[in-house]
Amino acid sequence: MPPANPIWAHFNKLGHVAGFQQARAQCKYCNYEVNAAVKKCIAHFKTCPKASITALQGFFGPDFQPNTIQRNNSHLSTEQNNITTAVTRPILQSQTSINNFVDRISSAEQDECELLFAQAIYQCGLFLSLSELEPIKILFQKLRPCFKLPSRKTLSTTLLDKVYDSTKNEVNNLINSANYICLISDGWSNMMQEHWTNYLITTPRPVFFSAHQTGEIKQTGENIAADLDEVISKIDHSKLSAIITDNASSMKKAWKLLAIKYPKVVFLGCVAHSLNLLIGDIMKLPWADRTMKNGKKIVKYFKSHQVPAAILKRYQLSNYDRRISLKLPVKTRWGSSAICLNSLQVNQLAIELTITELSRNQTVRIEDDIKSIVLDDEFWEDVDNLLKVLNELVIGISMFESDTPSLSKVLDWYHNQLESPVYVFDVAGNNIKNIIEKRWERIYHPVMEVAHLLDPSFHGRHLTSDSMNKISLFIQKYYSDNAVIIWTQILNYKEKNRVFANKLAWETAGKIDPVTWWCGNFSDSAPELTQVAKKVLSIPTSSAASERNWSAFAYIHDKKRNRLNADRVLKLVYIYSNYKLQTPRETPEWKVFTNELDKNTSLNRGNIDNETQVLEESEESEDSDYEDEHLLNSSSESEEDNFNDSENDDSDVSC
């Protein structure tokens, strides 16, 4: 136990005294009470008027000389003593003491705080006049009175340029540090009918690289190729693995033009977009089209009639303990047809009970076709069958529109569709599989088979002898310098021979990222094939990241901020998007619809998250077959037409 402080030889400890939170102590010389803290007692003892010089020098040292004025006023309160002491000090010293209690900020601190404030505004997408709001001014006045908020003009110019340049340096460093990169592009028209084209680069995580307005330039294959070439010139094209765009005919024409200059670059169409077009193909089948139209009639009926909607809500609460709103398909949202049908399926009992009650109600008129549809068992059977089909495709879209590279899974997904039992019902099952095979011919690229082979979790399980011939041609075309060495390593890898006979390596296949698997196991023993695997397995399957970027544009440049010029919009979106892209992103609403599912399961009734189902009625249009939404995950049909210079284009089909 440490020895007691010698100050206690001059004080009596009183313990807790009424009216004081802390324990008290009493001076043995003048009986003055202070808090029983060593520093407090020493401070008093130093100025005690009745303490002897001998006692003071015995404690503070032989050279100690007490201050007569302070000793004479030590019996006063702290405030009174400070005033009395201040009278004896020079005026300049008094001013210095006051300054210590005034909030001050240096020029460097002011600049740093302004920059942090600006970053918060840009990264959150807030309006630039935020600093002019009176509550914000009052808040910062209370938090830091000396901090001067930047003006709207400063936020729009100087600070915006600083944060933009800083973000751009970070993005460029990220791109430069990547082993291989891919370029993603898409087009879009904003609310003012101004056409934009954006460019994102995957590292493999996507970053927003640039965008520009096309103005009066028509988006033909030649012009698109020229724009892409200009972007490629700004990056290290030797690291460029692939370019991914939508499936418009003008884009495919641009691919051919660019392939002449960049023969080692792979050009791919968006797989997720292709699957959405596949949904459109299936929805053209007579029974599917009829089912969807009848389903929309039911949804529109309840959305446009007050009493039936109220009765439906009552039955929902009594049967499901919650309200599950009915959905209309969104023309520009992938998989929304499945969401619409699922909202009908989970509400089937409540809908049937509502229609049955209304049919007995003489005061409310119910349309005959609505009644016949709802009470028709064949309609609900078609809903179940169509929903099973769409569920398979929605799961595929959910997989391939992710920012995580999944090119190796495309071939596996396709073969699973051909073997899936959900398509085996009536004659329609054969029709659907034929549609899938026809669409696959437009999706397929040999790089998908290469990725399927080099992903150790698949190891080319669906490959045929013809597939190996296509892979060999791919290697000769894109890796001609080391084609023989790479092909030899591929054959050994496929058969698990020589360096690829490592049993422990194969036991970890599927448990770690395939790129990590290659780098960790064979970067030294098979460096050529390892580089191929790293390059191919880093290619994304979708341009969805580029299409999601338009949501950021629509959020920043909305109706309330329509006066922002193009340069300012680009900088704000650049900062906002790259901040969002480097932070975890919530999946789109319709992904919640499939988050409990895998490719071997079908939709279960009632397996719907309540929060995603209950939407405000005002968000959905009753005058159209589709909802009118501006912040969407994919480009609208009219937006994609801006890329088309041919009538024979798949991009005009969406569901």
C-alpha positions as CSV (number, residue, x, y, z in Angstrom):
1,M,0.0,0.0,0.0
2,P,1.6,3.4,-1.0
3,P,2.5,5.8,1.9
4,A,0.0,8.6,2.7
5,N,0.7,12.0,1.2
6,P,2.5,14.2,3.8
7,I,-0.2,16.9,3.3
8,W,-2.5,14.9,5.6
9,A,-0.2,15.8,8.5
10,H,-1.7,19.3,8.2
11,F,-5.4,18.4,7.6
12,N,-8.1,16.4,9.4
13,K,-10.2,14.1,7.2
14,L,-13.9,14.8,7.9
15,G,-15.4,12.3,5.6
16,H,-18.7,13.0,3.9
17,V,-20.4,16.1,5.1
18,A,-24.1,17.1,4.4
19,G,-24.5,19.3,1.4
20,F,-21.3,18.1,-0.3
21,Q,-20.9,15.3,-2.8
22,Q,-17.2,14.7,-2.1
23,A,-15.5,14.0,1.2
24,R,-14.2,17.0,3.1
25,A,-11.0,17.9,5.0
26,Q,-10.3,20.6,7.6
27,C,-7.1,22.6,7.9
28,K,-5.5,22.2,11.3
29,Y,-4.3,25.8,11.4
30,C,-7.3,27.9,10.3
31,N,-10.1,25.2,10.4
32,Y,-10.9,26.0,6.7
33,E,-12.7,23.2,4.9
34,V,-11.9,22.0,1.4
35,N,-12.6,18.8,-0.6
36,A,-10.5,16.0,0.6
37,A,-8.3,15.9,-2.5
38,V,-4.5,16.2,-2.3
39,K,-4.3,19.1,-4.8
40,K,-7.1,21.1,-3.1
41,C,-5.4,20.7,0.3
42,I,-2.0,21.7,-1.1
43,A,-3.5,24.7,-2.8
44,H,-5.1,25.9,0.5
45,F,-2.1,25.1,2.6
46,K,0.1,27.1,0.3
47,T,-1.9,30.3,1.1
48,C,-3.1,29.4,4.7
49,P,-2.9,32.6,6.7
50,K,-2.3,30.8,10.1
51,A,0.2,28.2,9.0
52,S,3.7,28.9,10.3
53,I,6.6,29.5,8.0
54,T,8.3,26.5,9.5
55,A,5.4,24.2,8.6
56,L,5.2,25.7,5.1
57,Q,8.9,25.4,4.4
58,G,8.9,21.9,5.9
59,F,6.4,20.9,3.3
60,F,7.3,23.0,0.2
61,G,11.1,23.3,0.9
62,P,13.4,25.7,2.7
63,D,13.3,28.2,-0.2
64,F,9.6,28.6,-0.1
65,Q,8.4,32.2,0.4
66,P,4.6,32.6,1.0
67,N,2.5,35.3,-0.9
68,T,1.3,37.7,1.7
69,I,-1.8,38.9,-0.3
70,Q,-2.9,35.3,-1.1
71,R,-2.4,34.3,2.6
72,N,-4.5,37.2,3.8
73,N,-7.3,36.3,1.3
74,S,-7.2,32.5,1.6
75,H,-10.4,32.6,3.8
76,L,-12.4,34.1,0.8
77,S,-14.3,32.0,-1.7
78,T,-12.5,30.9,-4.9
79,E,-14.2,33.5,-7.0
80,Q,-13.5,36.3,-4.5
81,N,-9.9,35.3,-4.2
82,N,-9.4,35.3,-8.0
83,I,-10.8,38.8,-8.2
84,T,-8.6,40.1,-5.4
85,T,-5.5,38.4,-6.9
86,A,-6.3,39.8,-10.4
87,V,-6.3,43.4,-9.0
88,T,-2.6,43.0,-8.3
89,R,-1.7,41.7,-11.7
90,P,-0.8,43.8,-14.7
91,I,-3.6,44.5,-17.2
92,L,-1.9,42.6,-20.0
93,Q,-1.7,39.4,-17.9
94,S,-5.5,39.7,-17.1
95,Q,-6.3,39.9,-20.8
96,T,-4.2,36.8,-21.5
97,S,-6.1,34.8,-18.9
98,I,-9.4,35.8,-20.5
99,N,-8.3,34.7,-23.9
100,N,-7.7,31.2,-22.5
101,F,-11.5,30.9,-22.1
102,V,-12.4,32.2,-25.6
103,D,-13.0,29.7,-28.4
104,R,-10.3,30.2,-31.0
105,I,-9.6,28.3,-34.3
106,S,-6.5,28.5,-36.4
107,S,-6.6,28.9,-40.2
108,A,-5.5,25.3,-40.7
109,E,-8.3,24.0,-38.3
110,Q,-10.9,26.1,-40.1
111,D,-9.8,24.7,-43.5
112,E,-9.9,21.1,-42.1
113,C,-13.4,21.6,-40.6
114,E,-14.7,23.1,-43.8
115,L,-13.4,20.2,-45.8
116,L,-14.9,17.6,-43.5
117,F,-18.2,19.5,-43.6
118,A,-18.1,19.5,-47.4
119,Q,-17.2,15.8,-47.6
120,A,-20.2,15.0,-45.4
121,I,-22.5,16.9,-47.8
122,Y,-21.1,15.4,-51.0
123,Q,-20.9,11.8,-49.7
124,C,-24.5,11.9,-48.4
125,G,-25.9,13.7,-51.5
126,L,-27.2,16.7,-49.5
127,F,-28.1,20.0,-51.0
128,L,-25.4,22.6,-51.2
129,S,-27.4,25.3,-49.4
130,L,-27.4,23.3,-46.2
131,S,-24.9,25.7,-44.5
132,E,-27.4,28.5,-45.0
133,L,-30.1,26.9,-43.0
134,E,-30.7,28.7,-39.7
135,P,-30.9,25.5,-37.5
136,I,-27.6,24.3,-38.9
137,K,-26.0,27.7,-38.1
138,I,-27.4,27.6,-34.5
139,L,-26.1,24.0,-34.1
140,F,-22.6,24.8,-35.1
141,Q,-22.7,28.1,-33.1
142,K,-23.4,26.0,-30.0
143,L,-20.9,23.2,-30.9
144,R,-18.0,25.4,-32.1
145,P,-18.7,29.2,-32.0
146,C,-15.5,30.2,-33.8
147,F,-16.1,27.8,-36.7
148,K,-17.5,29.7,-39.7
149,L,-19.6,27.6,-42.0
150,P,-18.6,27.6,-45.7
151,S,-21.0,29.5,-47.9
152,R,-23.0,27.9,-50.6
153,K,-20.7,29.3,-53.3
154,T,-17.6,27.9,-51.6
155,L,-19.3,24.5,-51.3
156,S,-20.2,24.7,-55.0
157,T,-16.7,25.7,-56.2
158,T,-13.5,25.6,-54.2
159,L,-14.4,22.8,-51.7
160,L,-16.1,20.8,-54.4
161,D,-13.0,20.9,-56.5
162,K,-10.8,19.9,-53.6
163,V,-12.9,16.9,-52.6
164,Y,-13.4,15.9,-56.3
165,D,-9.6,15.9,-56.9
166,S,-9.0,14.0,-53.7
167,T,-11.5,11.4,-54.6
168,K,-10.2,11.2,-58.1
169,N,-6.7,10.5,-56.8
170,E,-8.0,7.7,-54.6
171,V,-9.9,6.1,-57.5
172,N,-6.9,6.4,-59.8
173,N,-4.7,4.8,-57.2
174,L,-7.2,2.0,-56.8
175,I,-7.3,1.4,-60.6
176,N,-3.5,1.5,-60.9
177,S,-3.0,-1.0,-58.1
178,A,-5.4,-3.5,-59.7
179,N,-3.9,-6.5,-61.5
180,Y,-6.7,-6.5,-64.1
181,I,-9.5,-4.2,-64.8
182,C,-12.8,-4.2,-66.8
183,L,-14.7,-1.4,-68.4
184,I,-18.5,-1.1,-68.0
185,S,-20.7,1.4,-69.8
186,D,-24.3,2.4,-70.2
187,G,-26.5,5.2,-71.5
188,W,-29.3,7.2,-69.8
189,S,-31.5,10.2,-70.3
190,N,-32.3,12.4,-67.3
191,M,-35.6,14.3,-66.6
192,M,-34.5,17.1,-68.9
193,Q,-34.0,14.6,-71.8
194,E,-30.2,15.1,-71.7
195,H,-28.5,12.0,-72.7
196,W,-25.5,10.8,-70.7
197,T,-23.0,7.9,-71.1
198,N,-21.1,6.7,-68.0
199,Y,-18.1,4.5,-67.6
200,L,-17.2,2.4,-64.6
201,I,-14.1,0.3,-64.0
202,T,-14.0,-2.9,-62.0
203,T,-10.9,-3.5,-59.9
204,P,-12.7,-6.0,-59.4
205,R,-14.9,-3.8,-57.2
206,P,-16.5,-1.2,-59.4
207,V,-15.5,2.5,-59.3
208,F,-17.2,5.4,-61.1
209,F,-14.6,6.6,-63.6
210,S,-16.3,9.2,-65.8
211,A,-19.4,10.3,-67.7
212,H,-20.3,12.8,-70.3
213,Q,-23.3,14.3,-72.1
214,T,-23.6,13.2,-75.7
215,G,-25.5,16.2,-76.8
216,E,-26.3,16.2,-80.5
217,I,-24.1,13.2,-81.3
218,K,-26.1,10.2,-82.3
219,Q,-25.3,7.0,-80.5
220,T,-24.2,4.9,-83.4
221,G,-21.8,2.1,-83.3
222,E,-19.0,4.3,-84.6
223,N,-19.6,7.1,-82.1
224,I,-19.9,4.6,-79.2
225,A,-16.6,3.0,-80.2
226,A,-14.9,6.4,-80.4
227,D,-16.1,7.3,-76.9
228,L,-15.0,4.0,-75.4
229,D,-11.6,4.3,-77.1
230,E,-11.1,7.7,-75.6
231,V,-11.8,6.3,-72.1
232,I,-9.5,3.3,-72.7
233,S,-6.7,5.8,-73.7
234,K,-6.9,7.2,-70.2
235,I,-6.2,3.9,-68.5
236,D,-3.5,1.2,-68.8
237,H,-5.2,-0.8,-71.5
238,S,-2.7,-3.7,-71.1
239,K,-4.6,-4.5,-67.8
240,L,-8.0,-4.3,-69.6
241,S,-9.6,-7.7,-69.5
242,A,-13.1,-7.1,-70.9
243,I,-15.7,-4.5,-71.8
244,I,-19.2,-5.1,-70.7
245,T,-22.2,-3.2,-72.0
246,D,-25.9,-3.9,-72.8
247,N,-27.0,-6.0,-75.7
248,A,-28.1,-3.3,-78.1
249,S,-27.1,-3.8,-81.8
250,S,-25.2,-0.5,-81.8
251,M,-23.1,-1.7,-78.9
252,K,-22.3,-5.0,-80.7
253,K,-21.2,-2.9,-83.7
254,A,-18.9,-0.9,-81.4
255,W,-17.4,-4.2,-80.1
256,K,-16.4,-5.2,-83.6
257,L,-14.7,-1.8,-84.3
258,L,-12.8,-1.8,-81.0
259,A,-11.8,-5.5,-81.4
260,I,-9.6,-4.5,-84.3
261,K,-7.6,-2.1,-82.1
262,Y,-7.8,-4.2,-78.9
263,P,-7.7,-7.9,-80.0
264,K,-6.9,-9.1,-76.5
265,V,-10.0,-7.6,-74.9
266,V,-13.1,-9.6,-74.4
267,F,-16.4,-8.0,-75.3
268,L,-19.5,-9.2,-73.4
269,G,-23.2,-8.3,-73.1
270,C,-24.8,-7.9,-69.7
271,V,-25.9,-11.4,-68.6
272,A,-28.4,-10.0,-66.1
273,H,-30.0,-7.9,-68.9
274,S,-30.1,-10.9,-71.1
275,L,-32.0,-12.9,-68.4
276,N,-34.4,-10.0,-68.1
277,L,-35.0,-10.2,-71.9
278,L,-35.5,-14.0,-71.4
279,I,-38.3,-13.2,-69.0
280,G,-39.8,-11.0,-71.7
281,D,-39.5,-13.9,-74.1
282,I,-41.3,-16.2,-71.7
283,M,-44.0,-13.6,-70.9
284,K,-44.9,-13.6,-74.6
285,L,-46.2,-17.2,-74.4
286,P,-50.0,-17.1,-74.6
287,W,-50.7,-18.7,-71.2
288,A,-48.0,-16.6,-69.5
289,D,-49.3,-13.4,-71.1
290,R,-52.8,-14.2,-70.1
291,T,-51.8,-15.0,-66.5
292,M,-49.9,-11.7,-66.2
293,K,-52.7,-9.6,-67.7
294,N,-55.3,-11.2,-65.4
295,G,-53.0,-10.7,-62.4
296,K,-52.6,-7.0,-63.2
297,K,-56.3,-6.7,-63.5
298,I,-56.7,-7.9,-60.0
299,V,-54.0,-5.6,-58.6
300,K,-55.5,-2.6,-60.4
301,Y,-59.0,-3.4,-59.2
302,F,-58.0,-3.3,-55.5
303,K,-55.9,-0.2,-56.0
304,S,-58.7,1.7,-57.7
305,H,-61.6,0.7,-55.4
306,Q,-61.7,1.9,-51.8
307,V,-64.2,-0.6,-50.2
308,P,-62.7,-3.8,-51.7
309,A,-59.2,-2.6,-50.7
310,A,-60.4,-2.0,-47.1
311,I,-62.1,-5.5,-47.0
312,L,-58.9,-7.1,-48.3
313,K,-56.9,-5.4,-45.6
314,R,-59.2,-6.7,-43.0
315,Y,-58.8,-10.3,-44.3
316,Q,-55.0,-9.8,-44.5
317,L,-54.8,-8.8,-40.9
318,S,-57.1,-11.6,-39.7
319,N,-55.2,-14.3,-41.7
320,Y,-51.6,-13.0,-41.9
321,D,-51.5,-10.6,-38.9
322,R,-50.1,-7.9,-41.3
323,R,-50.9,-6.1,-44.5
324,I,-49.1,-7.4,-47.7
325,S,-49.6,-4.9,-50.5
326,L,-50.3,-6.0,-54.1
327,K,-47.6,-5.0,-56.6
328,L,-47.6,-4.0,-60.2
329,P,-44.7,-4.9,-62.4
330,V,-42.2,-2.2,-63.1
331,K,-41.2,-2.0,-66.7
332,T,-37.6,-1.1,-65.9
333,R,-37.0,-3.2,-62.9
334,W,-35.6,-6.7,-63.4
335,G,-37.7,-9.5,-62.0
336,S,-40.7,-7.3,-61.0
337,S,-43.1,-9.6,-62.8
338,A,-42.2,-12.3,-60.3
339,I,-42.8,-9.8,-57.4
340,C,-46.2,-9.0,-58.8
341,L,-47.2,-12.6,-59.1
342,N,-45.8,-13.5,-55.7
343,S,-47.9,-10.6,-54.1
344,L,-51.0,-12.3,-55.6
345,Q,-49.9,-15.7,-54.5
346,V,-49.3,-14.8,-50.8
347,N,-52.6,-12.9,-50.8
348,Q,-54.7,-15.6,-52.5
349,L,-56.8,-16.6,-49.5
350,A,-57.5,-12.9,-48.6
351,I,-58.4,-12.1,-52.2
352,E,-60.8,-15.0,-52.6
353,L,-62.5,-14.2,-49.3
354,T,-62.8,-10.5,-50.3
355,I,-64.4,-11.3,-53.6
356,T,-66.7,-13.9,-52.1
357,E,-67.9,-11.3,-49.5
358,L,-68.3,-8.6,-52.2
359,S,-70.4,-10.9,-54.4
360,R,-72.9,-11.1,-51.6
361,N,-72.8,-7.3,-51.0
362,Q,-75.5,-5.5,-52.8
363,T,-74.1,-2.0,-52.2
364,V,-70.7,-2.6,-53.9
365,R,-70.6,-3.6,-57.5
366,I,-67.9,-6.1,-58.5
367,E,-66.8,-6.6,-62.1
368,D,-67.7,-10.0,-63.5
369,D,-64.3,-10.6,-65.1
370,I,-62.5,-9.9,-61.8
371,K,-64.8,-12.4,-60.0
372,S,-64.4,-15.1,-62.6
373,I,-60.6,-14.7,-62.6
374,V,-60.2,-14.8,-58.8
375,L,-62.6,-17.8,-58.4
376,D,-60.9,-19.7,-61.2
377,D,-58.6,-22.5,-59.9
378,E,-56.9,-22.7,-63.3
379,F,-55.7,-19.1,-62.9
380,W,-54.1,-19.7,-59.6
381,E,-52.4,-22.9,-60.9
382,D,-51.0,-20.8,-63.8
383,V,-49.8,-18.3,-61.3
384,D,-48.0,-21.0,-59.4
385,N,-46.4,-22.5,-62.5
386,L,-45.3,-19.1,-63.9
387,L,-43.9,-18.0,-60.6
388,K,-41.8,-21.2,-60.4
389,V,-40.4,-20.4,-63.8
390,L,-39.7,-16.7,-63.1
391,N,-38.2,-17.6,-59.7
392,E,-35.5,-19.6,-61.5
393,L,-34.7,-16.6,-63.7
394,V,-34.9,-14.0,-60.9
395,I,-32.4,-16.0,-58.9
396,G,-30.1,-16.0,-61.9
397,I,-30.5,-12.2,-62.3
398,S,-29.8,-11.7,-58.6
399,M,-26.6,-13.7,-58.9
400,F,-25.3,-12.1,-62.1
401,E,-26.1,-8.5,-61.4
402,S,-23.9,-8.5,-58.3
403,D,-20.7,-6.6,-58.1
404,T,-18.9,-9.8,-57.3
405,P,-17.4,-11.5,-60.4
406,S,-19.4,-14.7,-61.1
407,L,-18.6,-15.5,-64.8
408,S,-17.7,-19.1,-63.9
409,K,-21.3,-19.6,-62.7
410,V,-23.0,-18.7,-65.9
411,L,-22.5,-22.1,-67.6
412,D,-23.5,-23.9,-64.5
413,W,-26.7,-21.9,-64.2
414,Y,-27.6,-22.6,-67.8
415,H,-27.2,-26.4,-67.4
416,N,-29.3,-26.3,-64.2
417,Q,-32.1,-24.6,-66.2
418,L,-32.1,-27.4,-68.8
419,E,-32.2,-30.0,-66.0
420,S,-34.7,-28.1,-63.8
421,P,-38.0,-29.9,-63.0
422,V,-39.9,-26.7,-62.7
423,Y,-40.3,-26.5,-66.5
424,V,-41.9,-29.9,-66.7
425,F,-45.6,-29.0,-66.7
426,D,-47.9,-29.5,-69.6
427,V,-46.6,-28.7,-73.1
428,A,-45.3,-25.3,-72.0
429,G,-42.3,-26.8,-70.3
430,N,-40.8,-27.7,-73.6
431,N,-41.5,-24.3,-75.1
432,I,-39.8,-22.6,-72.2
433,K,-36.6,-24.7,-72.5
434,N,-36.5,-24.0,-76.2
435,I,-36.8,-20.2,-75.4
436,I,-33.9,-20.6,-72.9
437,E,-31.7,-22.4,-75.4
438,K,-32.4,-19.8,-78.1
439,R,-31.6,-16.9,-75.7
440,W,-28.4,-18.8,-74.6
441,E,-27.1,-18.6,-78.1
442,R,-27.0,-14.8,-77.7
443,I,-25.6,-14.9,-74.2
444,Y,-22.8,-17.4,-74.8
445,H,-19.1,-16.5,-75.1
446,P,-16.2,-18.9,-74.9
447,V,-14.8,-17.0,-72.0
448,M,-17.7,-18.4,-69.9
449,E,-16.4,-21.9,-70.5
450,V,-12.9,-20.9,-69.7
451,A,-14.0,-19.4,-66.4
452,H,-16.1,-22.5,-65.7
453,L,-13.1,-24.7,-66.2
454,L,-10.7,-22.5,-64.2
455,D,-13.0,-22.2,-61.2
456,P,-11.8,-25.1,-59.0
457,S,-15.3,-25.5,-57.5
458,F,-16.7,-26.4,-60.9
459,H,-13.5,-27.7,-62.6
460,G,-15.4,-27.8,-65.9
461,R,-18.0,-30.3,-64.9
462,H,-20.3,-29.2,-67.7
463,L,-17.7,-29.1,-70.4
464,T,-17.7,-31.3,-73.5
465,S,-15.1,-32.2,-76.1
466,D,-16.4,-29.4,-78.2
467,S,-16.1,-27.1,-75.3
468,M,-12.4,-27.9,-75.0
469,N,-11.9,-27.1,-78.7
470,K,-13.5,-23.7,-78.1
471,I,-11.3,-23.1,-75.1
472,S,-8.2,-23.9,-77.1
473,L,-9.2,-21.5,-79.8
474,F,-9.8,-18.8,-77.1
475,I,-6.3,-19.4,-75.7
476,Q,-4.8,-19.1,-79.2
477,K,-6.6,-15.9,-79.9
478,Y,-6.2,-14.0,-76.6
479,Y,-2.9,-15.6,-75.3
480,S,-1.0,-16.4,-78.5
481,D,2.4,-15.6,-77.0
482,N,2.2,-18.4,-74.4
483,A,-0.5,-20.5,-75.9
484,V,1.4,-23.8,-75.9
485,I,2.5,-23.5,-72.3
486,I,-1.0,-22.4,-71.1
487,W,-2.7,-25.2,-73.0
488,T,-0.3,-27.8,-71.5
489,Q,-1.0,-26.5,-68.1
490,I,-4.8,-26.5,-68.8
491,L,-4.6,-30.2,-69.7
492,N,-2.7,-31.1,-66.6
493,Y,-5.1,-29.0,-64.5
494,K,-8.1,-30.7,-66.0
495,E,-6.7,-34.1,-65.2
496,K,-5.1,-33.1,-61.9
497,N,-1.7,-34.2,-63.0
498,R,1.8,-33.0,-62.1
499,V,1.8,-29.7,-60.2
500,F,-2.0,-29.9,-60.0
501,A,-2.0,-33.2,-58.2
502,N,-1.9,-31.4,-54.9
503,K,-4.6,-33.2,-52.9
504,L,-4.8,-30.5,-50.2
505,A,-5.3,-27.8,-52.8
506,W,-8.3,-29.6,-54.2
507,E,-9.8,-30.1,-50.8
508,T,-9.9,-26.3,-50.4
509,A,-11.6,-25.7,-53.8
510,G,-14.9,-24.0,-53.3
511,K,-14.0,-22.9,-49.8
512,I,-12.1,-19.9,-50.8
513,D,-12.2,-17.3,-53.6
514,P,-11.0,-19.0,-56.8
515,V,-8.5,-16.2,-57.5
516,T,-7.0,-16.6,-54.1
517,W,-6.9,-20.4,-54.7
518,W,-4.9,-20.0,-57.8
519,C,-2.5,-17.4,-56.4
520,G,-1.9,-19.4,-53.2
521,N,-1.4,-22.8,-54.9
522,F,0.1,-22.3,-58.3
523,S,1.4,-18.8,-58.8
524,D,5.0,-20.2,-58.8
525,S,4.5,-23.7,-60.3
526,A,2.0,-22.6,-63.1
527,P,2.4,-18.8,-63.4
528,E,1.1,-18.6,-67.0
529,L,-2.2,-20.3,-66.3
530,T,-2.5,-18.5,-62.9
531,Q,-2.4,-15.2,-64.7
532,V,-5.1,-16.4,-67.1
533,A,-7.3,-17.5,-64.2
534,K,-6.8,-14.2,-62.4
535,K,-7.8,-12.3,-65.5
536,V,-10.8,-14.4,-66.5
537,L,-12.2,-14.9,-63.1
538,S,-12.1,-11.1,-62.4
539,I,-14.5,-10.4,-65.3
540,P,-18.0,-9.3,-64.1
541,T,-21.1,-10.8,-65.7
542,S,-23.2,-7.6,-65.8
543,S,-23.2,-3.9,-66.5
544,A,-25.7,-3.5,-63.6
545,A,-23.2,-1.4,-61.6
546,S,-23.1,1.1,-64.4
547,E,-26.9,1.1,-64.6
548,R,-27.2,1.6,-60.8
549,N,-25.0,4.6,-61.2
550,W,-27.9,6.3,-62.9
551,S,-29.8,6.2,-59.6
552,A,-27.1,8.4,-58.2
553,F,-27.5,10.8,-61.1
554,A,-31.2,10.9,-60.6
555,Y,-30.8,11.4,-56.8
556,I,-28.3,14.3,-57.2
557,H,-29.9,15.9,-60.2
558,D,-33.6,15.7,-59.3
559,K,-36.5,18.1,-59.8
560,K,-35.6,20.3,-56.9
561,R,-32.0,20.7,-58.1
562,N,-32.5,20.9,-61.8
563,R,-30.4,24.1,-62.2
564,L,-27.2,22.3,-61.5
565,N,-24.9,22.5,-64.5
566,A,-23.4,19.3,-66.0
567,D,-19.9,19.8,-64.6
568,R,-21.2,20.2,-61.1
569,V,-23.5,17.3,-61.4
570,L,-20.7,15.1,-62.6
571,K,-18.4,16.1,-59.7
572,L,-21.2,15.6,-57.1
573,V,-22.1,12.2,-58.5
574,Y,-18.5,11.2,-58.8
575,I,-17.9,11.8,-55.1
576,Y,-21.3,10.4,-54.0
577,S,-21.1,7.2,-56.2
578,N,-17.5,6.3,-55.3
579,Y,-18.2,6.7,-51.6
580,K,-21.3,4.4,-52.0
581,L,-19.4,1.9,-54.1
582,Q,-16.7,1.5,-51.6
583,T,-19.2,0.9,-48.8
584,P,-21.5,-2.1,-48.3
585,R,-24.5,-1.8,-50.6
586,E,-28.0,-2.9,-49.7
587,T,-29.4,-5.3,-52.3
588,P,-32.4,-4.0,-54.4
589,E,-35.9,-4.5,-53.1
590,W,-36.6,-7.5,-55.3
591,K,-33.5,-9.3,-54.0
592,V,-35.2,-9.6,-50.6
593,F,-37.7,-11.6,-52.5
594,T,-35.1,-14.3,-53.2
595,N,-32.8,-14.0,-50.2
596,E,-34.1,-17.2,-48.6
597,L,-34.0,-19.1,-51.9
598,D,-31.4,-21.1,-53.8
599,K,-31.7,-22.5,-57.2
600,N,-33.2,-25.8,-55.9
601,T,-36.1,-24.2,-54.1
602,S,-39.3,-22.5,-55.3
603,L,-41.2,-19.6,-53.8
604,N,-43.1,-20.4,-50.7
605,R,-46.3,-18.7,-49.8
606,G,-45.9,-16.1,-47.2
607,N,-42.1,-16.0,-47.4
608,I,-42.1,-12.3,-47.9
609,D,-40.4,-9.6,-45.7
610,N,-43.1,-7.3,-44.4
611,E,-41.1,-4.1,-44.8
612,T,-40.6,-4.7,-48.5
613,Q,-44.2,-5.5,-49.2
614,V,-45.9,-2.6,-47.4
615,L,-45.5,0.4,-49.6
616,E,-47.3,3.7,-49.7
617,E,-50.1,3.6,-52.3
618,S,-48.9,7.0,-53.7
619,E,-45.7,5.3,-54.9
620,E,-47.6,3.1,-57.4
621,S,-49.3,4.4,-60.5
622,E,-52.9,3.3,-61.1
623,D,-53.1,4.8,-64.6
624,S,-50.5,2.6,-66.1
625,D,-49.5,-1.0,-66.3
626,Y,-46.3,-0.1,-64.6
627,E,-45.1,2.0,-61.8
628,D,-43.6,5.3,-62.6
629,E,-40.2,5.3,-60.8
630,H,-37.2,7.4,-61.3
631,L,-34.6,5.8,-59.1
632,L,-34.3,2.4,-60.7
633,N,-31.7,-0.4,-60.9
634,S,-31.7,-0.6,-64.7
635,S,-32.1,1.7,-67.6
636,S,-35.6,2.2,-69.0
637,E,-36.7,0.9,-72.4
638,S,-36.7,4.3,-73.9
639,E,-33.2,5.0,-72.5
640,E,-31.8,1.9,-74.1
641,D,-33.3,2.9,-77.4
642,N,-30.9,5.8,-77.5
643,F,-28.2,3.3,-78.2
644,N,-30.0,1.6,-81.0
645,D,-29.3,2.2,-84.6
646,S,-31.1,-0.9,-85.8
647,E,-34.7,-2.1,-85.5
648,N,-33.5,-5.6,-84.9
649,D,-32.4,-5.2,-81.3
650,D,-33.2,-7.2,-78.2
651,S,-32.9,-4.2,-75.9
652,D,-36.5,-3.1,-76.6
653,V,-37.9,-6.0,-74.7
654,S,-38.2,-5.7,-70.9
655,C,-40.5,-7.0,-68.2
